[in-house]
Every structure is written in structure tokens, then in C-alpha cells.
Amino acid sequence: MTQDADKAAIILTDDHRVACSGEGGALGHPRVFLEMGLDGEVVCGYCDRHYVLKGGPADKSAR
């Protein structure tokens, strides 16, 4: 998977709080904890990964 394709990936989660450390072990970024807002989604400021709460307002697969 290319880095651009990884950025576009949507990661579904059951938790309102997620931890992101990029990908690639030491080649990632510092681990950060992200809180989802009322919209049920959050984007990592380091790697642009998009986390979406399963069944939340931003979950398009639930429709």
C-alpha cells in the first residue's frame, strides 16, 4: 500500500478514544491519543489517518 493510499484509509473503531502512532514501528510518529467529537470521527494531525466510530454519524457503511 502506498503512503497516499494509507492516508485515504478509513479506520472503523468501537471506541471514542483511539491511539495512533503511524505505521512502520520506529518510522511512524509519536503515539497520540485522539478523542472523537459528536460527529463520530477524528483525523490524526501527524499522518492524516481517518478514524470513524462504528455506527456513528460519520459511518457511511452503517447506512
Backbone as numpy.savetxt, mean C-alpha at the origin, in Angstrom:
# Nx Ny Nz CAx CAy CAz Cx Cy Cz
9.03 -8.32 -12.33 8.18 -7.15 -12.33 9.08 -5.91 -12.33
8.79 -4.96 -13.15 9.60 -3.75 -13.19 9.22 -2.84 -12.04
10.07 -1.87 -11.76 9.79 -0.94 -10.67 8.53 -0.14 -10.96
8.31 0.28 -12.21 7.10 1.03 -12.55 5.85 0.19 -12.35
5.90 -1.08 -12.70 4.75 -1.96 -12.50 4.49 -2.17 -11.02
5.55 -2.23 -10.21 5.41 -2.40 -8.77 4.72 -1.18 -8.17
5.06 0.02 -8.64 4.44 1.24 -8.13 2.95 1.26 -8.40
2.53 0.69 -9.53 1.13 0.71 -9.91 0.32 -0.35 -9.17
0.99 -1.29 -8.49 0.30 -2.38 -7.81 -0.55 -1.86 -6.66
-1.71 -2.45 -6.52 -2.60 -2.15 -5.40 -2.54 -3.34 -4.47
-2.25 -3.08 -3.21 -2.13 -4.13 -2.22 -3.35 -4.08 -1.31
-4.16 -5.14 -1.36 -5.35 -5.21 -0.51 -4.95 -5.72 0.87
-5.53 -5.14 1.91 -5.20 -5.53 3.27 -6.45 -5.52 4.14
-6.41 -6.29 5.22 -7.52 -6.33 6.18 -7.33 -5.32 7.31
-6.16 -4.68 7.38 -5.83 -3.80 8.49 -5.87 -2.33 8.10
-6.27 -1.50 9.06 -6.28 -0.04 8.84 -4.88 0.55 8.94
-3.96 -0.20 9.56 -2.58 0.24 9.71 -1.67 -0.77 9.02
-0.80 -0.28 8.14 0.10 -1.16 7.41 1.54 -0.70 7.59
2.47 -1.64 7.46 3.89 -1.33 7.50 4.45 -1.52 6.10
5.25 -0.57 5.64 5.85 -0.65 4.32 7.35 -0.42 4.46
8.13 -1.29 3.84 9.59 -1.11 3.83 10.14 -1.29 2.42
9.29 -1.06 1.45 9.72 -1.21 0.06 9.88 -2.69 -0.26
10.72 -2.96 -1.21 10.97 -4.34 -1.60 12.45 -4.51 -1.85
12.95 -5.68 -1.58 14.35 -5.96 -1.88 15.25 -5.92 -0.66
14.70 -6.12 0.53 15.51 -6.17 1.74 16.25 -4.87 1.98
17.57 -4.91 1.97 18.38 -3.73 2.24 18.24 -2.67 1.15
17.72 -3.04 0.01 17.55 -2.08 -1.09 16.22 -1.34 -1.01
15.41 -1.67 -0.02 14.12 -1.00 0.15 14.31 0.36 0.81
13.35 0.76 1.62 13.44 2.03 2.35 13.17 1.76 3.82
13.37 2.74 4.69 13.08 2.51 6.11 11.63 2.08 6.30
11.39 1.18 7.24 10.01 0.74 7.51 9.21 1.91 8.06
8.06 2.14 7.44 7.14 3.18 7.90 5.79 2.55 8.15
5.07 3.08 9.13 3.72 2.61 9.43 2.75 3.66 8.91
1.78 3.19 8.14 0.83 4.08 7.47 -0.59 3.80 7.98
-1.32 4.85 8.29 -2.71 4.74 8.75 -3.64 5.13 7.61
-4.67 4.31 7.40 -5.66 4.64 6.37 -6.67 5.62 6.93
-7.11 6.51 6.09 -8.13 7.46 6.47 -9.52 6.87 6.23
-10.52 7.71 6.26 -11.90 7.27 6.06 -12.13 6.74 4.65
-11.26 7.11 3.72 -11.42 6.63 2.34 -10.91 5.20 2.15
-10.26 4.63 3.18 -9.83 3.23 3.11 -8.64 2.97 2.23
-7.77 3.96 2.07 -6.57 3.76 1.26 -5.46 4.67 1.73
-4.22 4.28 1.43 -3.05 5.10 1.75 -1.94 4.75 0.76
-1.10 5.73 0.44 0.01 5.54 -0.49 1.30 5.84 0.26
2.28 4.95 0.12 3.58 5.14 0.77 4.31 6.31 0.10
4.82 7.21 0.91 5.54 8.37 0.40 6.93 8.05 -0.15
7.47 6.89 0.22 8.79 6.49 -0.28 8.69 5.77 -1.62
7.82 4.77 -1.71 7.84 3.90 -2.90 6.53 3.94 -3.70
5.58 4.73 -3.27 4.30 4.90 -3.98 3.43 3.66 -4.01
3.69 2.68 -3.13 2.80 1.53 -3.06 1.45 2.00 -2.55
0.42 1.42 -3.11 -0.96 1.83 -2.83 -1.64 0.71 -2.03
-1.96 1.00 -0.79 -2.63 0.02 0.07 -4.11 0.38 0.16
-4.96 -0.65 0.01 -6.41 -0.46 0.01 -7.03 -1.44 1.00
-7.95 -0.94 1.82 -8.65 -1.76 2.80 -9.68 -2.64 2.09
-9.59 -3.96 2.33 -10.55 -4.89 1.71 -11.96 -4.54 2.16
-12.85 -4.40 1.21 -14.25 -4.08 1.49 -14.49 -2.62 1.83
-13.44 -1.80 1.81 -13.57 -0.38 2.12 -14.02 0.41 0.90
-14.19 1.72 1.09 -14.69 2.57 0.00 -13.81 2.56 -1.26
-12.51 2.35 -1.10 -11.60 2.39 -2.27 -11.41 1.02 -2.91
-12.00 -0.03 -2.33 -11.84 -1.39 -2.86 -12.77 -1.59 -4.04
-12.20 -1.49 -5.25 -13.00 -1.64 -6.46 -13.36 -3.10 -6.74
-12.62 -4.05 -6.14 -12.93 -5.46 -6.36 -14.16 -5.90 -5.58
-14.59 -5.11 -4.60 -15.74 -5.46 -3.78 -17.06 -5.05 -4.44
-16.98 -4.33 -5.54 -18.20 -3.83 -6.20 -18.72 -4.80 -7.21
